[in-house]
Amino acid sequence: MAFSVVPPALEAFSAANAAAAQAVAEAGAADHAANLASATTALGPIGAEYLAAYAPAQAANFTATLAVAQLHAAIGMATESAKAAFVATDNG
């Protein structure tokens, strides 16, 4: 059985992951800002105790969201590196 790589398919996979990384990061940033702003507005000074507990949880959620974005970016970069190695090997 022969091993075969299709460079354009790897390029498409890499591009999809790069786009996913950007989309997840942008959506996460917007969601993070909107959630904190809406909770602060809705709860006001009376909700200060709740916000003190909520803010770290929201920050942890945002950190995890950015980690997912970074993972997509890393997958895209690793795919590009693998593609380059396959092409270099094939071209001798």
PyMOL Python script that loads the backbone (N, CA, C, O; Angstrom):
from pymol import cmd

cmd.read_pdbstr("""\
ATOM      1  N   MET A   1       0.844  -1.163   0.000  1.00  0.00           N
ATOM      2  CA  MET A   1       0.000   0.000   0.000  1.00  0.00           C
ATOM      3  C   MET A   1       0.898   1.237   0.000  1.00  0.00           C
ATOM      4  O   MET A   1       1.874   1.300   0.747  1.00  0.00           O
ATOM      5  N   ALA A   2       0.572   2.196  -0.821  1.00  0.00           N
ATOM      6  CA  ALA A   2       1.353   3.425  -0.944  1.00  0.00           C
ATOM      7  C   ALA A   2       0.727   4.531  -0.115  1.00  0.00           C
ATOM      8  O   ALA A   2      -0.494   4.628   0.011  1.00  0.00           O
ATOM      9  N   PHE A   3       1.577   5.347   0.437  1.00  0.00           N
ATOM     10  CA  PHE A   3       1.128   6.516   1.191  1.00  0.00           C
ATOM     11  C   PHE A   3       1.069   7.680   0.228  1.00  0.00           C
ATOM     12  O   PHE A   3       2.038   7.950  -0.481  1.00  0.00           O
ATOM     13  N   SER A   4      -0.048   8.365   0.193  1.00  0.00           N
ATOM     14  CA  SER A   4      -0.218   9.471  -0.740  1.00  0.00           C
ATOM     15  C   SER A   4      -0.734  10.699  -0.001  1.00  0.00           C
ATOM     16  O   SER A   4      -1.654  10.606   0.812  1.00  0.00           O
ATOM     17  N   VAL A   5      -0.141  11.835  -0.286  1.00  0.00           N
ATOM     18  CA  VAL A   5      -0.551  13.100   0.314  1.00  0.00           C
ATOM     19  C   VAL A   5      -0.991  14.035  -0.804  1.00  0.00           C
ATOM     20  O   VAL A   5      -0.362  14.099  -1.860  1.00  0.00           O
ATOM     21  N   VAL A   6      -2.067  14.752  -0.561  1.00  0.00           N
ATOM     22  CA  VAL A   6      -2.585  15.707  -1.539  1.00  0.00           C
ATOM     23  C   VAL A   6      -2.357  17.113  -0.969  1.00  0.00           C
ATOM     24  O   VAL A   6      -3.143  17.583  -0.146  1.00  0.00           O
ATOM     25  N   PRO A   7      -1.283  17.782  -1.403  1.00  0.00           N
ATOM     26  CA  PRO A   7      -0.956  19.090  -0.831  1.00  0.00           C
ATOM     27  C   PRO A   7      -2.109  20.102  -0.823  1.00  0.00           C
ATOM     28  O   PRO A   7      -2.278  20.801   0.176  1.00  0.00           O
ATOM     29  N   PRO A   8      -2.909  20.211  -1.894  1.00  0.00           N
ATOM     30  CA  PRO A   8      -4.019  21.167  -1.830  1.00  0.00           C
ATOM     31  C   PRO A   8      -5.030  20.831  -0.714  1.00  0.00           C
ATOM     32  O   PRO A   8      -5.637  21.731  -0.132  1.00  0.00           O
ATOM     33  N   ALA A   9      -5.202  19.556  -0.430  1.00  0.00           N
ATOM     34  CA  ALA A   9      -6.104  19.180   0.663  1.00  0.00           C
ATOM     35  C   ALA A   9      -5.526  19.605   2.010  1.00  0.00           C
ATOM     36  O   ALA A   9      -6.254  20.058   2.893  1.00  0.00           O
ATOM     37  N   LEU A  10      -4.214  19.456   2.157  1.00  0.00           N
ATOM     38  CA  LEU A  10      -3.566  19.910   3.385  1.00  0.00           C
ATOM     39  C   LEU A  10      -3.658  21.430   3.507  1.00  0.00           C
ATOM     40  O   LEU A  10      -3.864  21.955   4.602  1.00  0.00           O
ATOM     41  N   GLU A  11      -3.507  22.130   2.394  1.00  0.00           N
ATOM     42  CA  GLU A  11      -3.646  23.588   2.409  1.00  0.00           C
ATOM     43  C   GLU A  11      -5.057  24.002   2.835  1.00  0.00           C
ATOM     44  O   GLU A  11      -5.227  24.940   3.613  1.00  0.00           O
ATOM     45  N   ALA A  12      -6.055  23.300   2.323  1.00  0.00           N
ATOM     46  CA  ALA A  12      -7.443  23.607   2.678  1.00  0.00           C
ATOM     47  C   ALA A  12      -7.696  23.345   4.166  1.00  0.00           C
ATOM     48  O   ALA A  12      -8.362  24.130   4.843  1.00  0.00           O
ATOM     49  N   PHE A  13      -7.157  22.234   4.659  1.00  0.00           N
ATOM     50  CA  PHE A  13      -7.316  21.896   6.073  1.00  0.00           C
ATOM     51  C   PHE A  13      -6.627  22.940   6.950  1.00  0.00           C
ATOM     52  O   PHE A  13      -7.167  23.358   7.974  1.00  0.00           O
ATOM     53  N   SER A  14      -5.438  23.352   6.541  1.00  0.00           N
ATOM     54  CA  SER A  14      -4.702  24.372   7.279  1.00  0.00           C
ATOM     55  C   SER A  14      -5.460  25.696   7.283  1.00  0.00           C
ATOM     56  O   SER A  14      -5.576  26.347   8.322  1.00  0.00           O
ATOM     57  N   ALA A  15      -5.966  26.088   6.137  1.00  0.00           N
ATOM     58  CA  ALA A  15      -6.719  27.342   6.035  1.00  0.00           C
ATOM     59  C   ALA A  15      -7.988  27.302   6.872  1.00  0.00           C
ATOM     60  O   ALA A  15      -8.355  28.297   7.498  1.00  0.00           O
ATOM     61  N   ALA A  16      -8.658  26.157   6.886  1.00  0.00           N
ATOM     62  CA  ALA A  16      -9.874  26.023   7.694  1.00  0.00           C
ATOM     63  C   ALA A  16      -9.557  26.181   9.174  1.00  0.00           C
ATOM     64  O   ALA A  16     -10.322  26.806   9.909  1.00  0.00           O
ATOM     65  N   ASN A  17      -8.448  25.627   9.612  1.00  0.00           N
ATOM     66  CA  ASN A  17      -8.068  25.761  11.015  1.00  0.00           C
ATOM     67  C   ASN A  17      -7.641  27.183  11.360  1.00  0.00           C
ATOM     68  O   ASN A  17      -7.929  27.672  12.452  1.00  0.00           O
ATOM     69  N   ALA A  18      -6.957  27.847  10.434  1.00  0.00           N
ATOM     70  CA  ALA A  18      -6.578  29.245  10.663  1.00  0.00           C
ATOM     71  C   ALA A  18      -7.826  30.118  10.769  1.00  0.00           C
ATOM     72  O   ALA A  18      -7.900  31.001  11.623  1.00  0.00           O
ATOM     73  N   ALA A  19      -8.797  29.871   9.905  1.00  0.00           N
ATOM     74  CA  ALA A  19     -10.048  30.628   9.958  1.00  0.00           C
ATOM     75  C   ALA A  19     -10.809  30.337  11.247  1.00  0.00           C
ATOM     76  O   ALA A  19     -11.385  31.241  11.852  1.00  0.00           O
ATOM     77  N   ALA A  20     -10.809  29.083  11.660  1.00  0.00           N
ATOM     78  CA  ALA A  20     -11.485  28.715  12.911  1.00  0.00           C
ATOM     79  C   ALA A  20     -10.820  29.398  14.100  1.00  0.00           C
ATOM     80  O   ALA A  20     -11.502  29.864  15.012  1.00  0.00           O
ATOM     81  N   ALA A  21      -9.501  29.459  14.092  1.00  0.00           N
ATOM     82  CA  ALA A  21      -8.777  30.122  15.180  1.00  0.00           C
ATOM     83  C   ALA A  21      -9.194  31.579  15.287  1.00  0.00           C
ATOM     84  O   ALA A  21      -9.461  32.079  16.379  1.00  0.00           O
ATOM     85  N   GLN A  22      -9.247  32.247  14.160  1.00  0.00           N
ATOM     86  CA  GLN A  22      -9.630  33.659  14.161  1.00  0.00           C
ATOM     87  C   GLN A  22     -11.086  33.834  14.602  1.00  0.00           C
ATOM     88  O   GLN A  22     -11.390  34.721  15.401  1.00  0.00           O
ATOM     89  N   ALA A  23     -11.970  33.007  14.093  1.00  0.00           N
ATOM     90  CA  ALA A  23     -13.387  33.120  14.432  1.00  0.00           C
ATOM     91  C   ALA A  23     -13.633  32.855  15.913  1.00  0.00           C
ATOM     92  O   ALA A  23     -14.388  33.582  16.558  1.00  0.00           O
ATOM     93  N   VAL A  24     -13.001  31.823  16.448  1.00  0.00           N
ATOM     94  CA  VAL A  24     -13.185  31.491  17.867  1.00  0.00           C
ATOM     95  C   VAL A  24     -12.645  32.614  18.745  1.00  0.00           C
ATOM     96  O   VAL A  24     -13.293  33.001  19.718  1.00  0.00           O
ATOM     97  N   ALA A  25     -11.473  33.138  18.418  1.00  0.00           N
ATOM     98  CA  ALA A  25     -10.887  34.217  19.212  1.00  0.00           C
ATOM     99  C   ALA A  25     -11.753  35.473  19.176  1.00  0.00           C
ATOM    100  O   ALA A  25     -11.986  36.106  20.207  1.00  0.00           O
ATOM    101  N   GLU A  26     -12.227  35.829  17.986  1.00  0.00           N
ATOM    102  CA  GLU A  26     -13.062  37.024  17.858  1.00  0.00           C
ATOM    103  C   GLU A  26     -14.399  36.860  18.578  1.00  0.00           C
ATOM    104  O   GLU A  26     -14.852  37.766  19.277  1.00  0.00           O
ATOM    105  N   ALA A  27     -15.017  35.714  18.403  1.00  0.00           N
ATOM    106  CA  ALA A  27     -16.300  35.474  19.074  1.00  0.00           C
ATOM    107  C   ALA A  27     -16.119  35.424  20.585  1.00  0.00           C
ATOM    108  O   ALA A  27     -16.944  35.950  21.332  1.00  0.00           O
ATOM    109  N   GLY A  28     -15.047  34.796  21.028  1.00  0.00           N
ATOM    110  CA  GLY A  28     -14.784  34.725  22.458  1.00  0.00           C
ATOM    111  C   GLY A  28     -14.559  36.091  23.074  1.00  0.00           C
ATOM    112  O   GLY A  28     -15.041  36.367  24.173  1.00  0.00           O
ATOM    113  N   ALA A  29     -13.830  36.950  22.374  1.00  0.00           N
ATOM    114  CA  ALA A  29     -13.574  38.299  22.883  1.00  0.00           C
ATOM    115  C   ALA A  29     -14.865  39.108  22.965  1.00  0.00           C
ATOM    116  O   ALA A  29     -15.109  39.802  23.951  1.00  0.00           O
ATOM    117  N   ALA A  30     -15.681  39.015  21.931  1.00  0.00           N
ATOM    118  CA  ALA A  30     -16.947  39.737  21.936  1.00  0.00           C
ATOM    119  C   ALA A  30     -17.873  39.220  23.030  1.00  0.00           C
ATOM    120  O   ALA A  30     -18.521  40.001  23.726  1.00  0.00           O
ATOM    121  N   ASP A  31     -17.931  37.906  23.174  1.00  0.00           N
ATOM    122  CA  ASP A  31     -18.780  37.294  24.197  1.00  0.00           C
ATOM    123  C   ASP A  31     -18.309  37.688  25.596  1.00  0.00           C
ATOM    124  O   ASP A  31     -19.121  38.011  26.463  1.00  0.00           O
ATOM    125  N   HIS A  32     -17.010  37.660  25.807  1.00  0.00           N
ATOM    126  CA  HIS A  32     -16.438  38.010  27.114  1.00  0.00           C
ATOM    127  C   HIS A  32     -16.806  39.445  27.489  1.00  0.00           C
ATOM    128  O   HIS A  32     -17.283  39.705  28.594  1.00  0.00           O
ATOM    129  N   ALA A  33     -16.586  40.351  26.577  1.00  0.00           N
ATOM    130  CA  ALA A  33     -16.889  41.760  26.844  1.00  0.00           C
ATOM    131  C   ALA A  33     -18.385  41.974  27.068  1.00  0.00           C
ATOM    132  O   ALA A  33     -18.784  42.696  27.981  1.00  0.00           O
ATOM    133  N   ALA A  34     -19.198  41.353  26.242  1.00  0.00           N
ATOM    134  CA  ALA A  34     -20.649  41.529  26.363  1.00  0.00           C
ATOM    135  C   ALA A  34     -21.191  40.937  27.668  1.00  0.00           C
ATOM    136  O   ALA A  34     -22.048  41.535  28.317  1.00  0.00           O
ATOM    137  N   ASN A  35     -20.690  39.769  28.043  1.00  0.00           N
ATOM    138  CA  ASN A  35     -21.170  39.151  29.280  1.00  0.00           C
ATOM    139  C   ASN A  35     -20.828  39.989  30.501  1.00  0.00           C
ATOM    140  O   ASN A  35     -21.678  40.199  31.367  1.00  0.00           O
ATOM    141  N   LEU A  36     -19.604  40.466  30.577  1.00  0.00           N
ATOM    142  CA  LEU A  36     -19.225  41.290  31.728  1.00  0.00           C
ATOM    143  C   LEU A  36     -20.000  42.596  31.751  1.00  0.00           C
ATOM    144  O   LEU A  36     -20.469  43.029  32.804  1.00  0.00           O
ATOM    145  N   ALA A  37     -20.134  43.219  30.595  1.00  0.00           N
ATOM    146  CA  ALA A  37     -20.857  44.493  30.535  1.00  0.00           C
ATOM    147  C   ALA A  37     -22.326  44.320  30.903  1.00  0.00           C
ATOM    148  O   ALA A  37     -22.875  45.118  31.664  1.00  0.00           O
ATOM    149  N   SER A  38     -22.961  43.289  30.371  1.00  0.00           N
ATOM    150  CA  SER A  38     -24.385  43.101  30.663  1.00  0.00           C
ATOM    151  C   SER A  38     -24.614  42.705  32.120  1.00  0.00           C
ATOM    152  O   SER A  38     -25.586  43.146  32.733  1.00  0.00           O
ATOM    153  N   ALA A  39     -23.736  41.886  32.675  1.00  0.00           N
ATOM    154  CA  ALA A  39     -23.891  41.508  34.092  1.00  0.00           C
ATOM    155  C   ALA A  39     -23.685  42.723  34.990  1.00  0.00           C
ATOM    156  O   ALA A  39     -24.418  42.909  35.961  1.00  0.00           O
ATOM    157  N   THR A  40     -22.705  43.539  34.676  1.00  0.00           N
ATOM    158  CA  THR A  40     -22.437  44.736  35.476  1.00  0.00           C
ATOM    159  C   THR A  40     -23.616  45.701  35.404  1.00  0.00           C
ATOM    160  O   THR A  40     -24.036  46.258  36.419  1.00  0.00           O
ATOM    161  N   THR A  41     -24.142  45.893  34.205  1.00  0.00           N
ATOM    162  CA  THR A  41     -25.281  46.794  34.021  1.00  0.00           C
ATOM    163  C   THR A  41     -26.529  46.250  34.708  1.00  0.00           C
ATOM    164  O   THR A  41     -27.237  46.990  35.391  1.00  0.00           O
ATOM    165  N   ALA A  42     -26.792  44.983  34.532  1.00  0.00           N
ATOM    166  CA  ALA A  42     -28.010  44.390  35.095  1.00  0.00           C
ATOM    167  C   ALA A  42     -27.986  44.338  36.615  1.00  0.00           C
ATOM    168  O   ALA A  42     -29.013  44.552  37.258  1.00  0.00           O
ATOM    169  N   LEU A  43     -26.835  44.058  37.188  1.00  0.00           N
ATOM    170  CA  LEU A  43     -26.758  43.872  38.634  1.00  0.00           C
ATOM    171  C   LEU A  43     -26.450  45.147  39.405  1.00  0.00           C
ATOM    172  O   LEU A  43     -26.851  45.300  40.559  1.00  0.00           O
ATOM    173  N   GLY A  44     -25.741  46.051  38.764  1.00  0.00           N
ATOM    174  CA  GLY A  44     -25.420  47.315  39.422  1.00  0.00           C
ATOM    175  C   GLY A  44     -24.647  47.117  40.707  1.00  0.00           C
ATOM    176  O   GLY A  44     -24.055  46.061  40.927  1.00  0.00           O
ATOM    177  N   PRO A  45     -24.651  48.136  41.562  1.00  0.00           N
ATOM    178  CA  PRO A  45     -23.885  48.061  42.803  1.00  0.00           C
ATOM    179  C   PRO A  45     -24.371  46.953  43.742  1.00  0.00           C
ATOM    180  O   PRO A  45     -23.591  46.417  44.530  1.00  0.00           O
ATOM    181  N   ILE A  46     -25.637  46.619  43.657  1.00  0.00           N
ATOM    182  CA  ILE A  46     -26.184  45.582  44.526  1.00  0.00           C
ATOM    183  C   ILE A  46     -25.555  44.225  44.203  1.00  0.00           C
ATOM    184  O   ILE A  46     -25.433  43.373  45.083  1.00  0.00           O
ATOM    185  N   GLY A  47     -25.165  44.027  42.970  1.00  0.00           N
ATOM    186  CA  GLY A  47     -24.602  42.750  42.546  1.00  0.00           C
ATOM    187  C   GLY A  47     -23.097  42.656  42.668  1.00  0.00           C
ATOM    188  O   GLY A  47     -22.495  41.750  42.092  1.00  0.00           O
ATOM    189  N   ALA A  48     -22.472  43.558  43.397  1.00  0.00           N
ATOM    190  CA  ALA A  48     -21.005  43.573  43.493  1.00  0.00           C
ATOM    191  C   ALA A  48     -20.462  42.250  44.016  1.00  0.00           C
ATOM    192  O   ALA A  48     -19.438  41.767  43.534  1.00  0.00           O
ATOM    193  N   GLU A  49     -21.131  41.668  44.984  1.00  0.00           N
ATOM    194  CA  GLU A  49     -20.648  40.389  45.541  1.00  0.00           C
ATOM    195  C   GLU A  49     -20.736  39.280  44.493  1.00  0.00           C
ATOM    196  O   GLU A  49     -19.823  38.466  44.360  1.00  0.00           O
ATOM    197  N   TYR A  50     -21.828  39.259  43.763  1.00  0.00           N
ATOM    198  CA  TYR A  50     -21.981  38.266  42.703  1.00  0.00           C
ATOM    199  C   TYR A  50     -20.915  38.481  41.621  1.00  0.00           C
ATOM    200  O   TYR A  50     -20.283  37.530  41.162  1.00  0.00           O
ATOM    201  N   LEU A  51     -20.728  39.738  41.223  1.00  0.00           N
ATOM    202  CA  LEU A  51     -19.746  40.028  40.175  1.00  0.00           C
ATOM    203  C   LEU A  51     -18.336  39.655  40.608  1.00  0.00           C
ATOM    204  O   LEU A  51     -17.521  39.242  39.783  1.00  0.00           O
ATOM    205  N   ALA A  52     -18.045  39.797  41.893  1.00  0.00           N
ATOM    206  CA  ALA A  52     -16.718  39.418  42.396  1.00  0.00           C
ATOM    207  C   ALA A  52     -16.479  37.920  42.212  1.00  0.00           C
ATOM    208  O   ALA A  52     -15.352  37.491  41.967  1.00  0.00           O
ATOM    209  N   ALA A  53     -17.542  37.130  42.332  1.00  0.00           N
ATOM    210  CA  ALA A  53     -17.424  35.685  42.117  1.00  0.00           C
ATOM    211  C   ALA A  53     -17.528  35.331  40.627  1.00  0.00           C
ATOM    212  O   ALA A  53     -16.886  34.388  40.164  1.00  0.00           O
ATOM    213  N   TYR A  54     -18.330  36.081  39.892  1.00  0.00           N
ATOM    214  CA  TYR A  54     -18.559  35.792  38.480  1.00  0.00           C
ATOM    215  C   TYR A  54     -17.351  36.132  37.606  1.00  0.00           C
ATOM    216  O   TYR A  54     -17.025  35.397  36.674  1.00  0.00           O
ATOM    217  N   ALA A  55     -16.703  37.230  37.906  1.00  0.00           N
ATOM    218  CA  ALA A  55     -15.600  37.700  37.054  1.00  0.00           C
ATOM    219  C   ALA A  55     -14.490  36.663  36.871  1.00  0.00           C
ATOM    220  O   ALA A  55     -14.046  36.467  35.740  1.00  0.00           O
ATOM    221  N   PRO A  56     -14.021  35.990  37.924  1.00  0.00           N
ATOM    222  CA  PRO A  56     -12.980  34.969  37.696  1.00  0.00           C
ATOM    223  C   PRO A  56     -13.472  33.793  36.845  1.00  0.00           C
ATOM    224  O   PRO A  56     -12.718  33.243  36.042  1.00  0.00           O
ATOM    225  N   ALA A  57     -14.732  33.417  37.026  1.00  0.00           N
ATOM    226  CA  ALA A  57     -15.278  32.325  36.210  1.00  0.00           C
ATOM    227  C   ALA A  57     -15.357  32.747  34.747  1.00  0.00           C
ATOM    228  O   ALA A  57     -15.044  31.964  33.850  1.00  0.00           O
ATOM    229  N   GLN A  58     -15.770  33.971  34.513  1.00  0.00           N
ATOM    230  CA  GLN A  58     -15.844  34.474  33.144  1.00  0.00           C
ATOM    231  C   GLN A  58     -14.443  34.573  32.541  1.00  0.00           C
ATOM    232  O   GLN A  58     -14.250  34.257  31.367  1.00  0.00           O
ATOM    233  N   ALA A  59     -13.482  35.001  33.327  1.00  0.00           N
ATOM    234  CA  ALA A  59     -12.100  35.088  32.847  1.00  0.00           C
ATOM    235  C   ALA A  59     -11.561  33.701  32.505  1.00  0.00           C
ATOM    236  O   ALA A  59     -10.863  33.534  31.505  1.00  0.00           O
ATOM    237  N   ALA A  60     -11.884  32.711  33.330  1.00  0.00           N
ATOM    238  CA  ALA A  60     -11.441  31.337  33.051  1.00  0.00           C
ATOM    239  C   ALA A  60     -12.079  30.821  31.758  1.00  0.00           C
ATOM    240  O   ALA A  60     -11.431  30.134  30.968  1.00  0.00           O
ATOM    241  N   ASN A  61     -13.330  31.153  31.556  1.00  0.00           N
ATOM    242  CA  ASN A  61     -14.007  30.758  30.318  1.00  0.00           C
ATOM    243  C   ASN A  61     -13.333  31.399  29.109  1.00  0.00           C
ATOM    244  O   ASN A  61     -13.130  30.743  28.087  1.00  0.00           O
ATOM    245  N   PHE A  62     -12.992  32.661  29.225  1.00  0.00           N
ATOM    246  CA  PHE A  62     -12.336  33.363  28.125  1.00  0.00           C
ATOM    247  C   PHE A  62     -10.948  32.773  27.863  1.00  0.00           C
ATOM    248  O   PHE A  62     -10.550  32.615  26.709  1.00  0.00           O
ATOM    249  N   THR A  63     -10.223  32.451  28.911  1.00  0.00           N
ATOM    250  CA  THR A  63      -8.908  31.830  28.770  1.00  0.00           C
ATOM    251  C   THR A  63      -9.023  30.496  28.036  1.00  0.00           C
ATOM    252  O   THR A  63      -8.219  30.193  27.154  1.00  0.00           O
ATOM    253  N   ALA A  64     -10.021  29.707  28.405  1.00  0.00           N
ATOM    254  CA  ALA A  64     -10.223  28.410  27.751  1.00  0.00           C
ATOM    255  C   ALA A  64     -10.626  28.595  26.288  1.00  0.00           C
ATOM    256  O   ALA A  64     -10.206  27.825  25.425  1.00  0.00           O
ATOM    257  N   THR A  65     -11.429  29.603  26.016  1.00  0.00           N
ATOM    258  CA  THR A  65     -11.827  29.884  24.635  1.00  0.00           C
ATOM    259  C   THR A  65     -10.617  30.253  23.793  1.00  0.00           C
ATOM    260  O   THR A  65     -10.478  29.794  22.659  1.00  0.00           O
ATOM    261  N   LEU A  66      -9.740  31.084  24.349  1.00  0.00           N
ATOM    262  CA  LEU A  66      -8.528  31.456  23.618  1.00  0.00           C
ATOM    263  C   LEU A  66      -7.607  30.260  23.427  1.00  0.00           C
ATOM    264  O   LEU A  66      -6.889  30.182  22.430  1.00  0.00           O
ATOM    265  N   ALA A  67      -7.622  29.329  24.373  1.00  0.00           N
ATOM    266  CA  ALA A  67      -6.813  28.111  24.224  1.00  0.00           C
ATOM    267  C   ALA A  67      -7.311  27.278  23.039  1.00  0.00           C
ATOM    268  O   ALA A  67      -6.513  26.694  22.307  1.00  0.00           O
ATOM    269  N   VAL A  68      -8.619  27.228  22.858  1.00  0.00           N
ATOM    270  CA  VAL A  68      -9.181  26.514  21.705  1.00  0.00           C
ATOM    271  C   VAL A  68      -8.747  27.203  20.410  1.00  0.00           C
ATOM    272  O   VAL A  68      -8.388  26.537  19.439  1.00  0.00           O
ATOM    273  N   ALA A  69      -8.782  28.524  20.400  1.00  0.00           N
ATOM    274  CA  ALA A  69      -8.343  29.266  19.217  1.00  0.00           C
ATOM    275  C   ALA A  69      -6.868  28.988  18.928  1.00  0.00           C
ATOM    276  O   ALA A  69      -6.482  28.779  17.778  1.00  0.00           O
ATOM    277  N   GLN A  70      -6.053  28.988  19.978  1.00  0.00           N
ATOM    278  CA  GLN A  70      -4.622  28.718  19.797  1.00  0.00           C
ATOM    279  C   GLN A  70      -4.387  27.297  19.291  1.00  0.00           C
ATOM    280  O   GLN A  70      -3.477  27.063  18.495  1.00  0.00           O
ATOM    281  N   LEU A  71      -5.190  26.365  19.741  1.00  0.00           N
ATOM    282  CA  LEU A  71      -5.060  24.983  19.269  1.00  0.00           C
ATOM    283  C   LEU A  71      -5.359  24.897  17.773  1.00  0.00           C
ATOM    284  O   LEU A  71      -4.637  24.233  17.030  1.00  0.00           O
ATOM    285  N   HIS A  72      -6.420  25.567  17.335  1.00  0.00           N
ATOM    286  CA  HIS A  72      -6.726  25.578  15.897  1.00  0.00           C
ATOM    287  C   HIS A  72      -5.577  26.186  15.107  1.00  0.00           C
ATOM    288  O   HIS A  72      -5.204  25.673  14.052  1.00  0.00           O
ATOM    289  N   ALA A  73      -5.018  27.273  15.614  1.00  0.00           N
ATOM    290  CA  ALA A  73      -3.887  27.912  14.925  1.00  0.00           C
ATOM    291  C   ALA A  73      -2.695  26.963  14.858  1.00  0.00           C
ATOM    292  O   ALA A  73      -2.030  26.867  13.827  1.00  0.00           O
ATOM    293  N   ALA A  74      -2.427  26.266  15.954  1.00  0.00           N
ATOM    294  CA  ALA A  74      -1.299  25.325  15.981  1.00  0.00           C
ATOM    295  C   ALA A  74      -1.518  24.162  15.021  1.00  0.00           C
ATOM    296  O   ALA A  74      -0.579  23.711  14.365  1.00  0.00           O
ATOM    297  N   ILE A  75      -2.740  23.682  14.937  1.00  0.00           N
ATOM    298  CA  ILE A  75      -3.045  22.601  13.995  1.00  0.00           C
ATOM    299  C   ILE A  75      -2.800  23.085  12.563  1.00  0.00           C
ATOM    300  O   ILE A  75      -2.230  22.361  11.747  1.00  0.00           O
ATOM    301  N   GLY A  76      -3.231  24.305  12.268  1.00  0.00           N
ATOM    302  CA  GLY A  76      -3.007  24.858  10.937  1.00  0.00           C
ATOM    303  C   GLY A  76      -1.528  24.983  10.610  1.00  0.00           C
ATOM    304  O   GLY A  76      -1.099  24.645   9.507  1.00  0.00           O
ATOM    305  N   MET A  77      -0.747  25.473  11.574  1.00  0.00           N
ATOM    306  CA  MET A  77       0.694  25.631  11.331  1.00  0.00           C
ATOM    307  C   MET A  77       1.389  24.280  11.200  1.00  0.00           C
ATOM    308  O   MET A  77       2.273  24.113  10.360  1.00  0.00           O
ATOM    309  N   ALA A  78       0.996  23.323  12.024  1.00  0.00           N
ATOM    310  CA  ALA A  78       1.603  21.990  11.938  1.00  0.00           C
ATOM    311  C   ALA A  78       1.263  21.322  10.609  1.00  0.00           C
ATOM    312  O   ALA A  78       2.092  20.619  10.031  1.00  0.00           O
ATOM    313  N   THR A  79       0.060  21.541  10.137  1.00  0.00           N
ATOM    314  CA  THR A  79      -0.345  20.975   8.843  1.00  0.00           C
ATOM    315  C   THR A  79       0.481  21.586   7.717  1.00  0.00           C
ATOM    316  O   THR A  79       0.907  20.879   6.803  1.00  0.00           O
ATOM    317  N   GLU A  80       0.709  22.896   7.780  1.00  0.00           N
ATOM    318  CA  GLU A  80       1.543  23.547   6.762  1.00  0.00           C
ATOM    319  C   GLU A  80       2.962  23.002   6.799  1.00  0.00           C
ATOM    320  O   GLU A  80       3.560  22.771   5.748  1.00  0.00           O
ATOM    321  N   SER A  81       3.510  22.793   7.987  1.00  0.00           N
ATOM    322  CA  SER A  81       4.864  22.234   8.111  1.00  0.00           C
ATOM    323  C   SER A  81       4.930  20.824   7.534  1.00  0.00           C
ATOM    324  O   SER A  81       5.872  20.472   6.825  1.00  0.00           O
ATOM    325  N   ALA A  82       3.910  20.020   7.851  1.00  0.00           N
ATOM    326  CA  ALA A  82       3.882  18.645   7.331  1.00  0.00           C
ATOM    327  C   ALA A  82       3.773  18.661   5.805  1.00  0.00           C
ATOM    328  O   ALA A  82       4.438  17.884   5.120  1.00  0.00           O
ATOM    329  N   LYS A  83       2.937  19.543   5.286  1.00  0.00           N
ATOM    330  CA  LYS A  83       2.785  19.646   3.823  1.00  0.00           C
ATOM    331  C   LYS A  83       4.123  19.984   3.179  1.00  0.00           C
ATOM    332  O   LYS A  83       4.516  19.374   2.185  1.00  0.00           O
ATOM    333  N   ALA A  84       4.817  20.960   3.755  1.00  0.00           N
ATOM    334  CA  ALA A  84       6.118  21.359   3.191  1.00  0.00           C
ATOM    335  C   ALA A  84       7.108  20.199   3.225  1.00  0.00           C
ATOM    336  O   ALA A  84       7.877  20.011   2.283  1.00  0.00           O
ATOM    337  N   ALA A  85       7.092  19.433   4.291  1.00  0.00           N
ATOM    338  CA  ALA A  85       7.998  18.280   4.395  1.00  0.00           C
ATOM    339  C   ALA A  85       7.650  17.214   3.361  1.00  0.00           C
ATOM    340  O   ALA A  85       8.543  16.640   2.737  1.00  0.00           O
ATOM    341  N   PHE A  86       6.368  16.949   3.178  1.00  0.00           N
ATOM    342  CA  PHE A  86       5.948  15.959   2.173  1.00  0.00           C
ATOM    343  C   PHE A  86       6.350  16.400   0.773  1.00  0.00           C
ATOM    344  O   PHE A  86       6.869  15.605  -0.011  1.00  0.00           O
ATOM    345  N   VAL A  87       6.106  17.674   0.461  1.00  0.00           N
ATOM    346  CA  VAL A  87       6.450  18.185  -0.865  1.00  0.00           C
ATOM    347  C   VAL A  87       7.951  18.133  -1.083  1.00  0.00           C
ATOM    348  O   VAL A  87       8.400  17.753  -2.164  1.00  0.00           O
ATOM    349  N   ALA A  88       8.738  18.506  -0.080  1.00  0.00           N
ATOM    350  CA  ALA A  88      10.200  18.471  -0.199  1.00  0.00           C
ATOM    351  C   ALA A  88      10.683  17.033  -0.416  1.00  0.00           C
ATOM    352  O   ALA A  88      11.586  16.797  -1.219  1.00  0.00           O
ATOM    353  N   THR A  89      10.088  16.078   0.296  1.00  0.00           N
ATOM    354  CA  THR A  89      10.469  14.679   0.135  1.00  0.00           C
ATOM    355  C   THR A  89      10.115  14.176  -1.262  1.00  0.00           C
ATOM    356  O   THR A  89      10.905  13.494  -1.916  1.00  0.00           O
ATOM    357  N   ASP A  90       8.913  14.528  -1.699  1.00  0.00           N
ATOM    358  CA  ASP A  90       8.472  14.075  -3.023  1.00  0.00           C
ATOM    359  C   ASP A  90       9.317  14.669  -4.150  1.00  0.00           C
ATOM    360  O   ASP A  90       9.558  14.026  -5.171  1.00  0.00           O
ATOM    361  N   ASN A  91       9.760  15.907  -3.940  1.00  0.00           N
ATOM    362  CA  ASN A  91      10.531  16.584  -4.983  1.00  0.00           C
ATOM    363  C   ASN A  91      12.030  16.302  -4.888  1.00  0.00           C
ATOM    364  O   ASN A  91      12.822  16.794  -5.692  1.00  0.00           O
ATOM    365  N   GLY A  92      12.397  15.506  -3.895  1.00  0.00           N
ATOM    366  CA  GLY A  92      13.773  15.040  -3.757  1.00  0.00           C
ATOM    367  C   GLY A  92      14.697  16.108  -3.338  1.00  0.00           C
ATOM    368  O   GLY A  92      15.893  15.862  -3.180  1.00  0.00           O
TER     369      GLY A  92
END
""", "prot")
cmd.dss("prot")
cmd.show_as("cartoon", "prot")
cmd.util.cbc("prot")
cmd.orient("prot")
